[in-house]
């Protein structure tokens, strides 16, 4: 059914259009021509750039530290019974106790070349000492092998 209109301007449609209007394109101005595009008279602020770079590096280190320490307080690693925080606290407690009792050096060595053990009784005192015989046997076996 044709609809006639008394004017040349069309009537608004009965069903509204849901599409947005197309943007109107305006001509952009032509950029001013410059003989020297690099502009050698401008100077960089190196101190500001160094400060910005060091701030970015600090942020990156903090982010890496957060990633590395994820689960430090609550995650129990496979095969362990405590968290890493608890292990660190135990190690600090052990080191505080051992610092008061020892001079901080390694184990002392006697004139005989044996280490000083403060652990008490020798656990393998009842066993026969096979170290001297084992070393002599391996030396003679090594000479036999070299002769062949």
C-alpha positions as CSV (number, residue, x, y, z in Angstrom):
1,X,0.0,0.0,0.0
2,X,1.7,3.2,-1.2
3,X,1.8,6.1,1.2
4,X,1.7,9.5,-0.3
5,X,3.3,12.5,1.4
6,X,2.4,16.1,0.9
7,X,6.1,17.1,1.1
8,X,9.4,15.8,-0.3
9,X,10.8,15.1,3.2
10,X,10.0,11.5,4.1
11,X,8.1,10.8,7.2
12,X,9.8,9.2,10.2
13,X,9.6,5.4,10.0
14,X,7.1,3.7,12.2
15,X,9.8,1.3,13.5
16,X,12.7,3.3,14.8
17,X,16.2,2.6,13.5
18,X,18.5,1.1,16.2
19,X,21.7,1.8,14.4
20,X,23.8,4.8,15.4
21,X,24.3,7.6,12.9
22,X,27.4,7.4,10.8
23,X,30.1,9.8,11.9
24,X,30.5,12.9,9.8
25,X,33.9,13.0,8.2
26,X,35.5,16.4,8.3
27,X,38.7,17.1,6.5
28,X,41.8,17.2,8.7
29,X,44.2,20.1,8.4
30,X,47.4,19.4,6.5
31,X,50.4,19.4,9.0
32,X,52.8,22.2,8.7
33,X,55.9,21.3,6.8
34,X,59.1,21.4,8.9
35,X,62.5,21.5,7.3
36,X,64.1,19.8,10.3
37,X,61.9,16.9,11.4
38,X,64.4,15.8,14.2
39,X,64.6,19.1,15.9
40,X,68.1,19.1,17.2
41,X,67.5,22.0,19.5
42,X,65.3,20.0,21.9
43,X,67.1,18.2,24.7
44,X,66.2,15.1,26.7
45,X,65.9,15.3,30.4
46,X,68.2,12.4,31.2
47,X,67.8,12.6,35.0
48,X,64.0,12.3,34.7
49,X,64.4,9.3,32.4
50,X,66.8,7.6,34.8
51,X,64.4,8.2,37.7
52,X,61.5,6.7,35.7
53,X,63.6,3.7,34.6
54,X,64.7,3.0,38.2
55,X,61.1,3.3,39.4
56,X,60.0,0.8,36.7
57,X,62.9,-1.5,37.7
58,X,61.9,-1.4,41.4
59,X,58.3,-2.1,40.5
60,X,59.4,-5.1,38.4
61,X,61.6,-6.4,41.2
62,X,58.7,-6.1,43.6
63,X,56.4,-7.9,41.2
64,X,59.0,-10.7,40.8
65,X,59.4,-10.9,44.6
66,X,55.6,-11.2,45.1
67,X,55.5,-14.0,42.5
68,X,58.5,-15.8,44.1
69,X,57.0,-15.6,47.6
70,X,53.5,-16.7,46.7
71,X,52.4,-19.3,49.2
72,X,55.3,-18.6,51.5
73,X,53.0,-18.4,54.5
74,X,50.4,-21.0,53.7
75,X,51.6,-23.4,51.1
76,X,53.1,-26.7,52.3
77,X,55.5,-28.1,49.7
78,X,55.2,-31.7,48.6
79,X,57.1,-34.0,50.9
80,X,57.3,-31.4,53.8
81,X,55.3,-31.0,56.9
82,X,55.6,-27.3,57.4
83,X,55.4,-24.1,55.3
84,X,58.4,-22.2,54.1
85,X,57.8,-19.5,56.7
86,X,57.8,-22.0,59.6
87,X,61.0,-23.6,58.3
88,X,62.6,-20.2,58.1
89,X,61.6,-19.4,61.7
90,X,62.9,-22.7,62.9
91,X,66.2,-22.1,61.1
92,X,66.5,-18.7,62.7
93,X,65.8,-20.2,66.1
94,X,68.4,-22.9,65.6
95,X,71.0,-20.4,64.4
96,X,70.4,-18.1,67.4
97,X,70.9,-21.1,69.8
98,X,74.1,-22.3,68.0
99,X,75.7,-18.8,67.8
100,X,75.8,-18.5,71.6
101,X,77.5,-21.9,72.1
102,X,80.2,-21.8,69.4
103,X,82.8,-19.4,68.2
104,X,81.3,-19.3,64.7
105,X,84.2,-21.2,63.1
106,X,84.0,-24.7,61.5
107,X,84.5,-27.8,63.5
108,X,87.9,-27.9,65.3
109,X,90.4,-30.5,64.2
110,X,92.8,-32.2,66.7
111,X,96.4,-33.0,66.1
112,X,95.4,-36.5,65.0
113,X,93.3,-35.0,62.2
114,X,90.0,-36.1,63.7
115,X,87.1,-33.7,64.1
116,X,85.9,-32.7,67.5
117,X,82.4,-34.0,68.0
118,X,80.4,-32.6,70.9
119,X,77.6,-35.1,70.3
120,X,78.6,-37.4,73.2
121,X,79.3,-41.1,73.0
122,X,80.8,-42.7,69.8
123,X,78.0,-44.7,68.2
124,X,80.2,-47.1,66.3
125,X,82.7,-47.8,69.1
126,X,81.6,-51.4,69.2
127,X,82.3,-51.9,65.5
128,X,85.7,-52.8,64.1
129,X,87.5,-49.9,62.3
130,X,87.8,-51.0,58.7
131,X,89.1,-47.7,57.3
132,X,92.8,-48.5,57.5
133,X,92.5,-52.0,56.0
134,X,90.2,-50.8,53.3
135,X,92.6,-48.1,52.1
136,X,95.6,-50.5,52.0
137,X,93.6,-53.1,50.1
138,X,92.4,-50.6,47.5
139,X,95.9,-49.2,47.0
140,X,97.4,-52.7,46.4
141,X,94.5,-53.5,44.1
142,X,95.2,-50.3,42.1
143,X,98.8,-51.3,41.7
144,X,97.8,-54.7,40.4
145,X,95.5,-53.1,37.9
146,X,98.2,-50.7,36.7
147,X,100.7,-53.6,36.2
148,X,98.4,-55.4,33.7
